[in-house]
């Protein structure tokens, strides 16, 4: 098998035995890109232009703030804020071209006016440089998973013995499979992933049920098994790693 820059991280993620290898890779990518933005990228014209125009989401502002490089973060935020102010001046001075009735808004009905002032403000703030980079990396990793399944027998066994994916990354992997696999490979991959996913969703659901039953006094002396962290793992399985140990960023001393 020919190894690429994306192959080794995928193989390493599967070796951890985590609930979703793409969540593991997502967190590692976030850590890398947050460090990059605060280390040198904010001094490079190409990245500074992108961060000025696009900005960052709440999560990645928080992660950068936690790294304590206040000067680097302040420099990026300052020039981004200047771009935002310039955009808002045009939006606020231009006004809206139309509006929905209050009743339609409360009911959630009526076509949203993309030219309205609120819509333009939301569109201006809807972006994140780090999210864009992480999404690109995860797309490559999902592609690698689909390809390795048919080119590396060791990896095929690893995938089939793994714990599947969270639902967002399940969709990503299947999407990449549909785009890149052909012939008999696509249905074979879909069948293997589907069986793996249902088996592991049921496993976590059963562990979550036992977590709730342990609060019945009649089960007080019975062992927890693997259920003590079942709520965290169930949430992460449904939504992607966002709570508990699986969602923790690597430790930093800064």
N, C-alpha and C positions, 0 to 999 in steps of 0.2 A: 504494500500500500504506500502511496506517495503521501508524505506528511506535509501539511501546510501550516501556516500561522494559526489557522482556526481549528486544526485537528487536535493538537495537544490539549488546549483548554477544554475542549469537549470531552476528551477521554478522562482528563483529570476530574472534571465535574461529576462524571458518572461513578468514579471511584469513591466519592464521598458518601454514597448511599442516601443522598438527600431526597426529599419529596418531589423536587422538580429541578433537574440540572440546569435548565435555562434560567430559573430564578437565581441559582448560585452564580451563574455567569453574568446575569444582569447586575447583581450587587458588586461583583468584581469589576465590571465595566464602569459602573457608576463611581466606584472608588478611584479608578484610574483616571477618568475624565475630570472628576472634581480636583484631583491632585494636579493634573495637567493645566487646568484653567488657572489655578492659583500659583503654579510654579513658574511657568514661562509663557504660556499661551497669551495671557493678557497683555504681554509686551509685543506680541507679533501682530503686524498690521492686519493680516488676513483674519485671524481669530478675533481681534478687537472689533473689526467691522461687523463680523457676524454677531458677536455678543451685544454690540451697540444696537443693532437692528432687531434682533430676535429676543434677547434677554434670557431669563431663566424662569422655570416654574417654581412654585413654593417649596417643593421638596428639595430641589437642588440649590436654591438660595440657602435653605436651612443647613444642608450638608456643608456648603462652602463656609457658612458662618461658623459652624462647629470646628472647622480646621484652624480658626484663630488667625488666619492671615488677613488681618483687618485692612491693611493698606491695599493689598492686591484686590480684595473684594470691593473696597471703597472706590478704587480707580475705575473698575469695570462698571460698578453701579452708577457712578457719577456720569460717565459718558453715555451709558444706556439711558439714564434719566433725561439727559439733554435731548436725545432722539425722541423719547416718549413725549416730552413737553412740546417739541416741534410738531409732532403728529397730532397731539391733542388740540393744539391751537387751531389747526386746520379743521379738525372734526367738530370742535365746539363752535367755531365761527361759521361753519357751513350749515349747521343745523341738520334736521331730519327731513326726508322727502315725503314721509307718510307715517301713519300710526295705526295701531290696532285699537279697537274699542276696549274699554276696561273689562267688559263682560267676556270678550274673546280671550283676553290675557289671563283672566282668572280661570277660565275653563281650559286654558292651554290650547285653544283652537285658533284658527286663522293663520295664514302664511306669514312667517316672520319676514319683516322688511330688512333686507341686507343693507339697505342704504340708511337705515335709521341711526341716530346718534348712538344709542346703547349698543347696537350691533357692531358698529365701527369700533367702538371702544373695546368691546370684548375681542374682536378680531385682532386689534392691535396688541393685546396682551396675551394672545393665544399662541405661545411659542416658547421653546426652550432649546438652547444650543446643545446642552448635555443630553436631553431626551432624544434629539435628532441623532446624535452620535451613538447612543446606546441602542436605539432602535435599529440602526444600520448594522451594528455588530451582532445583535441577536438574530437578525434576518440571515446573516452569513452563518451563524452557528446552527440555526434551524435547517438551513440548506445542507450543512455538513452532516448533521444527524441523519437526514434522509439518504444522503449519498453513502455514508459509512455503513449503513445497515446492509447494503448489498455488496460492499467491497472489502469488508473486514469482518471475518467470522467471529473474532473475539469481541468486537464491539456489538455485533448482532446479539450475542449471548448476554452481554452487559445490559443492553436495552431491554431485552425480554425478561430479565431478572430484576429490573429496576422498579421504582415506585411510580412510574408514569410522569405526568406533567400537571402543573396547575392548569385550570381551564383556559386562561388567556394564551398560555404557551402551547397548549394542545392545539388550539386553533391556528397558531402561527406555524407549527410544525406540519400540520395537515395542509395548510395553504401552500407552503413551500413544496410539499410532496406533489400536490396537484400541478404545480407549475414546472416541476423539474423531472419527475419520474414518468416513464412511459411504458406502454405494453403491460405485461403482467406484473411489473414491479409496483405500480401504484396500488392496485387492489390488495396485493400481498402486504404492503406496508400499512395500508389502512386497516386491514384485518388484525395485524399484529398489535398495532397501537391501540385500536379500539378494545381488544381483549384485555390488554395491559391496563388501560385507563379505567375500565369498568371494575376490574378486580380490585384495583387500589382505591378507587372511590368508595367501594363497599367496605374495604378494610378500614379506612378512616372513619366512615359512618358508623361502623360497628364499635370502634374504639371510642368515638364520641358518645354513643349511646351508653356504653359502660361507664364513662365518666359521669353521666347524669345519674345512673343507677347507683353509683357508689355513695351518693348522698342519702340514700335510703338506709335507715339504721340497720336493716336486716342484712345489708352487705358490708357493714362496717369492718368486719374482720377479714374480708376477702381481699386478695391482692389486686392492685391497680393494673397490673400488666403494663401495656404500652399506652395507657389512657390518660396519664397525668397531664400531658401537654396536647391532648386531642383537640381542645377548642382552638388553640393556635394553629395546629396543622390543618384542621378542617377549613378555617378561614383562609389560610394560605393556599390550600388546594383549590378553593373556589375563586379566589381573587388574585393570586400571585403573592409571593412572600411580602407581607406587610406588617406582621406582628410576631412577637416572640423571638426566639433565638435564631430561627432561619432568616429573619429580616434584618439582623444586626449587621452593620457595616464593620469592616476590619478595624481592629483597635489602632489608634494613633496616639503618639506621645506629644503632638503639637498642641 
